[in-house]
């Protein structure tokens, strides 16, 4: 636990939340500032700043839980789809540095904008060069 982390304080019960689900590994809460009704956050109980610090055993449990709860949330709010979003680092949009996965229910015409493509042209050669860099690490 990190004493200055808002999510650690929520997990400890120091800050109230609307808990959707809780077990030994995760607490799932409704987002306080939702992009849409039903917007929930899956938060590991053990503090990890981002995906790169998340223990493998915790990561292995994450998407089965998102699948189960996401299906329930979709029915509850009559959503047609769902964004599953996770940001790592400030430049990627992470504002709370405790790993969390957003589940954002979507409906046609909701006008929520989460990610925007650069719409830039990328050559096959540029893609090949990036691929080689990744494979070399």
C-alpha positions, 0 to 999 in steps of 0.5 A: 500500500502507498499511503499517498495513493487515492486508490490505496486509500479507497481499498483501505476504506479511508475514502468511500466508493461504490464497490461493484465487486471485491475479492482478495486480489481486486476491488472494482468500483464505479468511476467517480467521474465516469465517461458513461453510466456504468464506467467501472475501474478494476483496481488491484489491492496490492499497489503497482504503479502501472502494467509493468509493475503488476505481478504476473499472477495478478495480471492473469486474473484481470481479464477473466474478471473484466469479462465477467463484470463487463458482461453484467455492466453491459446488461445493467446499463443496456450498453451496446459495447464496451471500451476496456482501457488501461493507461501507463505513464502520464504521457499515455494519460495515466493520472492515478499511478496505481494500476487500474483498468477502465471498463466504459460501457458504450452506446451508439451516438454517445460521442465519447472520444477515448483514443484518436488515431494519428491518421498519418501515413506509415510506410511498410518500411517504417513498420518493418524498422519498428518491428526489427527494433522490438524483436531486437529487445 
